[in-house]
Amino acid sequence: MILREFFDYYFNSVEPDVLSIYQQLMPGVSDLSSSYESMFSRNDDEAIAFLLKFHQATSELRNSKPHQAILFNVHNNVCFPFFVEYLWKVMSPSDREKLVQQAGTDSLEDITARLNDDVELRNWFRREIGSVLSQQDLFTLNEIIALQNFSSGGEYSFLKYVYPDIQKLEGKVLDAGCGAGFATLVMSQYASVFSIDACKARLERAMALSNMMKNGEKTIFPKVIDLIEEELGGIQVECEFPSADDLLSGTCKEVTFVEGSIDALPYPDNYFDAINCLDVLEHTYSPEAIVEQFARVLKPGGRVFITAPTRYGEVEQHIHESIEGTLFPAMLHMHHFDPQSLADMFKRHGFTTVEITPFDFMSWEEFMEIADRSPARELAEELRAHPFDQVALQLFAVFEKV
Ligand SMILES: C[S@@+](CC[C@H](N)C(=O)[O-])C[C@H]1O[C@@H](n2cnc3c(N)ncnc32)[C@H](O)[C@@H]1O
């Protein structure tokens, strides 16, 4: 539903040459928005071939005409009014009143224009309103965010940290918050994989890939790898993508997919031998409830593989948010951890720590360079008072159920 609304808005708002790019990807259809919406809820070969072309075109547009491209959380962009209107509809009457007071007008059009032009107003908005979205709103917005990239972000971390262990694994593995299904697909050669995600568009993508591989179609996968590599180009993980042939030399087994939230897992107790959960906990409101579920569904001796952003990552996120004046928290990260808080949370639910490895490093100089650009002066001052040599923005961790 939200995708239909979004495509209606987007195709009616972009410049004619941009509309024509998207029309050419789907020639001869009478209702472009509903045809796009239905393509994103399909999981067959044709849909995945279409998605590859869609993401290629969208990524080219991001470079050539960023103000016309599909981008979330960015002002001076054609999608910005859509997100302001979305928030306007879901916010409480008292928040709406606060916004009217702050913007000095009750016309949504004027409020949108002021938000677009005024970084201080956007920063106020994110702190007061954009950071108190419900879990359901986050899930809904995620359907649109999934249009930005084919990748769901954790592919490099999976290859570097989990892949070596997974090749030795047998039994049942849960891919919790499987995203676009890269890890699911690779793991399904070694174990019976069960994959769950709250985002329907990403889940369909994962199902399509899995169906193709099960049917022996391997020509698309190299293209998927190329696209993911291109999209993740800037991410700081020292890891080369193996070739498609190396990654998928075995036969992929049937994967069981479920659309749902990982804080209420629909599986029996003591069911899984391992859980892969990369780049997910920070997007949720209740990591504690999720870890409790992991403890329930995992067999004793079973392991959980996690990646999550650190508290340094939180500072970096706040710096970026304040420089850009994002409407929502950057990357919709709600939680950040340090090694101790992550280990303590798992310990409370009966896990021991096997490994916690920091990665994605930044130097003090790089950190201060961005902090100095932030209008949030106190953040830079605080950093200056507590200097450090090098910081890791993310953690990889392995926990074992006792
Ligand atoms: C940054 S992506 C990471 C996806 C994937 N694990 C990877 O490594 O690429 C985060 C994913 O978590 C999903 N997600 C967030 N909260 C969730 C929840 N409570 N239940 C299920 N999925 C959730 C999102 O829909 C999204 O696909």
The ligand as an ORCA input file, in Angstrom:
! r2SCAN-3c Opt
* xyz 0 1
  C      20.298     -2.966      7.548
  S      19.214     -4.263      7.097
  C      20.285     -5.684      7.282
  C      19.770     -6.865      6.519
  C      20.655     -8.089      6.463
  N      20.758     -8.754      7.746
  C      22.023     -7.780      5.951
  O      22.987     -8.111      6.659
  O      22.162     -7.212      4.862
  C      18.134     -4.405      8.474
  C      16.983     -5.339      8.200
  O      16.320     -5.634      9.431
  C      14.931     -5.673      9.192
  N      14.282     -5.441     10.489
  C      14.370     -4.362     11.292
  N      13.667     -4.557     12.410
  C      13.108     -5.785     12.321
  C      12.270     -6.554     13.170
  N      11.861     -6.105     14.357
  N      11.893     -7.781     12.733
  C      12.298     -8.260     11.525
  N      13.107     -7.567     10.685
  C      13.501     -6.344     11.081
  C      14.711     -4.587      8.159
  O      13.505     -4.779      7.467
  C      15.937     -4.780      7.265
  O      15.700     -5.660      6.212
*
